[in-house]
Amino acid sequence: MSEETGQMSTEALDAPVIQHRIPAAGADPLILAGVNDGHLKTLARLGDCRVILRGDQVILSGAVEAVEHCAPVAQRMIRLARLQRPFDTADVERFFHEAETEPARLRAESDEETIALPGARKVIRPKSNGQRDYLTAIREHDISIGIGPAGTGKTYLAVAMAVDALMRKRVRRIILTRPAVEAGEALGFLPGDIREKVDPYLRPLYDALEDMMPPERVRKSIEEHVIEVAPLAYMRGRTLSDAFLILDEAQNATTAQMKMFLTRLGLNSKTVITGDKTQIDLAQPEESGLLDIERVLLDVEGISFVYLDETDVVRHRLVKDIIRAYAQRDEAGDAGEGS
């Protein structure tokens, strides 16, 4: 691939032009350039410079400021291509905007950030600085609380860390739970056994597991109670030792349920709690256990709070804009009520 990509603006053409060559030896050219050079074209468009992949080099040409801005993004793309880590044009846009808004936080992606699961379909790595902070918090604290909107990887990364801990024999079992608030956790009226009653509400947790482990192994682990997926109400009265616990959708746990869950923690156990404060489905939102622990436990040593936002969204590029639009609407409403 040696196609030149991108057309500089009139202003850029008038500015002094420099050329910067970045070694790309060992990088997969298809991952780096993208289909039809889509990744290079995206970087060229965003950075207002020319981008060429020629042999074992990425060549940036343009105004000094434009090249300086594009260089760390190109280096990040090269690192990922060397690691055989696919990315798409939306990722390139995110890399660029992270470099634009938080240049000091655009960190190199080290091997320590990789979650390589035996038998997994892919290597799992954080895709934003917020996700990186989240994984660090989980590694370093017995209780970690991830708060942020949908699509920021809260549940997925927590499950990945749990599976990794299980595979490395750091824990003996995984407990995944969430409030079945849509069914009021009064599940007796639903047809079928307990598994059939609660599975629809726990499906997102199964989906994450099945993306990281062979389906047959997931099934066997559940049958042998090495992995347990259950509604929050079924945690009462238990002491959970040598376990990795994940409470998902914690904004829909009541204050009593949250206290009950946190006091289940036994020896050699780790807990991750995830939630979105904008998606409380309780009849009395002020009774949310997630809001309560934010007030009560924020300064407790050994407990980490990590806040994710729209910059950490890794779903469709429009999801980030949708979250931002709703946040602006809510802020405007709060301002109107205060006036």
N, C-alpha and C positions, 0 to 999 in steps of 0.2 A: 504494500500500500504506500503510495507516494503522492496521493492526490492532495492538492492545496485546497484548504477549506476556509470559507469565511471571506467576506468583503468588508474592509474597514470603512468607517464613515468618512465623510468629507473632512471633518475636524481632525480625525486621526491621520488622514493622509497628509494634512498640512503640518502635523507635528513631526519632530525629528523621529525617524524610524530606527529601531534597534532590532537585533536578532538574538534570541537566546536559545541555546541548544541544551536539551535535557536528555541524559542517557536513559534509554529504555530497554537495554539488553535484558533478556529473560522474561519480558512482559508478553503475554499472549496478545498478538496484534488484533485479533477479532474482538476480544474483550475490551481492549484499550480503545480501539477506534469505533467499535459498534457497527451494527449493520449499516451498510452504505455510508460509513464514516459518520454515523449519526452523533456519536459522542463528541467527536472533534468539531463537528459543525455546531453543536450546541455550545461548546466552550467558546468557539470563535464568535458566535452571535452575541453571547452574553458579555464577553470580554472585549469586543470590538477590536479583534486582532486576527491575524492569519495563523492557522494552526496546521502543521504538516507532520505526518508520520513518515519519516524517510529512513529506511533501514532500521538501525537500533537507536534512533534519536527522534524525539519530538522537538520540532522547531517552531518557536513562537516569534512572530514578527509584528511590530506595531509600535505605537507610542510607548515611551518608557513606562508611564503609569499603567497602561493596559497590560503590558507584558509582565510587569511586577505583580499585578493582580492575578493574572492567569497562571503564572508559574507554580504556585503552591497547589492549585487545583489540578494541574497537569501531573505534578509529582504524586499527588494522592491517587489519581487514576492509574498511574504507572504501578504504584505499590499494589493496588488491588489486582491489576492484570498479572503481576508477577505471582501473586498468591492464588491465581486461578479463581478469583472471586468475581462473578458476573455482577454488573450494575447496569442501570438503564439511563436514559436521558433525564428522567426526573431526579435521579441521584446526582447527575452532573450539575443540574440546576441547584440542588441543595448544597453540594460542595461549594459551588460558586458563591451562593448567598451567605454561607457560613464564613467563608473567607472575607466576604465584603463587610459583614456586620460584626463578626467576632474573630478578627485575624489572630489574636493572641490565643484563642481557644482551639484553633484548627490544629489539632495534635496529630502526630504520626500514629498510625494504627499498628501497634505492636502485637507480637504473638501472644502476649499475656491476655489480650482482649478477646482472643479466639475461644469459642466454645466448640471443641471438636468432639462430637459424640460418637462413640463406637457404633457402627451400623447405621448412622444417620445418613440422610440423603444429601446433606450439605453441611458445610462449616458455618456456624452461626457467629456473627460479629455485630457489634453495635453499629448503627448507621447514623448516629448523631452524637454530639458531645453530651447531651442530656442522657442518652441511653448509656453512654460510657460511664457517666457518674452513677447511674442507677446500678450497673453491674458491679462497680467498685463498692458501692454501699452494701450490696448483698454479700459480697465476699468478706467484707470487713466487720459486719455487724450481725448479731444474732437475730435482731428484729429490724426489718427494713420496710418502709412504707412508701410506695410509689403512687403519687397523685398526679393525674393529668387526663387530658381528653382521649377519646377513642382514637386508635390508630397509632399511638406512640410506643407500642410494643411492651407495655407494662406486663401483661399476662404472658405473652409469648416468651419474653426473655426470662421471666421468673421460672416458667416451666423448664426452659432450657437449662437454667442453673440447677434446678432440682434433679433433672435427669442426669446431668453431669455428676452431681454429688452422689447419686445412687450408683452410677456406673463405676465411679472411683471408690466405692464402698466407704464413703464418708458418712453415709446414713444407711439405714436398713430399709426404709420405706418412704414413700411420698404420699402426702395427704393433700388432696385438692378439694377445696370447698367453696361454695358461694351461697348467698341467701337465695332461696327460691321465692322471691317476693311476689312474682307474678301469680304464684299459686297460693300466696299467703302462708306458705310453709305448713298449711293444714292440708296435707296431701291425701288424707284418707278418702276423700270423695272421688279421687281420680281412679280409673280402672287400672288393673294390673298390679304386679308386685312392685316393691320399692324401686327397683331398677327402671322399670317401665314408667313409673310415675315421675321420677326426677330427671331422667336422661335428657329430655328436651331442654331443661334449664341449665344442664351441665355440659351441653354439647360443645361449647367453645373450648372447654378444658380438654375434652377428648380430641378435638381437632388439633390443638397444639401438641398433645402427646403423639398423635399419629403422624405428625410432620417430623418428629424427631426420632421415633423408634419404629421398627418394622411392626405392622399391624398385629401379626401373630404374637410378637413379644409383648405388646401392650395388653392383648387379651389374656395371655398367660399370667402376666404380672398382676392384673386385676383379679383373676381367679384365685391367685395365691396370696392376695391381700398385700402384696409388695407395693402396689399402687392402689390407693383408695380414692374414689371420686364420690363425694356425698354432699348433701345439703348441709348448711351450717347447723341446723337444729340437731343433727345427729352427732355433733361433737360434744354435747353436754355429758359431764360425768366421766370423761376420759382423761388420762395423762399420756401425752404423746412424746415418748423418748426416742432417740436415735432416728429422728424423722425430719423431713423437709416439708414444712407446712406452707400452703399458699391459700390465702383468703382472697378471692376475686370478687369484684363488684361490691367492695366493702362499704360503699356509700349507702347501700340498702340493708346493712346490718344495723339493728337497733343498738343503743348504748349498752343494754344488758347483754345482748348477744356478743358484742365486741369484747366486753369484759370477760365473759365466759370463754371466748376463744383464746384470748391472750393468756389466760390462766391455765390453759391446757398444756402449755409449753413445758416439756420435760428435759431431762439431761441430754446433752449432745444433740440438740435440735435447733433448727433454724426456721424462722418464720418470715414470710414476705406477705405484705398486705397491699392490695392494689385497689384503686378506686378513682372515680371521677365525680368531683363535688357538684358538677353541673347536671348530673343525671340521677338525682335522688328520686326514687319512686315511692318512698314511704308516705303514708297519709299525713304524717307530721314530720316534714323534712328536718326540723330542728332536732329531732330525736336520732338523727343519723350517728351511728357509732364512729364513722370516719371523721365527722366534724368534731366529735367529742374528744377523740384521742389527739387530734391536732391541738386542742386546747390543753389537755391534761398531760400529755407525754412528750411535748415538743422539746423540753429541756432535760429529759431523762437520759443519762449517759448509757451508751450501748444501743440506743434506738436511733435509727437514721431516717430522716424524711427527705425524699427526693421529689422535686417538682418538675414535671415535664410540661411542655406547651406545644403550640402548633409547629414550632421549628423542629420538633422531634417526630412529627407525623411521617410515617413511611408507607401509607396507603396511597391511593390515587392522588395526584397532585391537587385535585379540587377539594379534597377533604380538608387540607390545611386552610384553604380560603373560606370554606364553609364554617369551620370552627372559629376563625377570626371574625367572620361576619356576625355570627351569633354572639360572640363575646362583646363586640362593639355595641350590638343591640341591647344586651343586658346592662352594659355600663351606662348607656344612654338612659335606660329605664331607671337605674339606681340614682342617677344624677337628677332625673325629673322628680323622683319621689322626695329627694332631699331638698329641693328648691321650694 
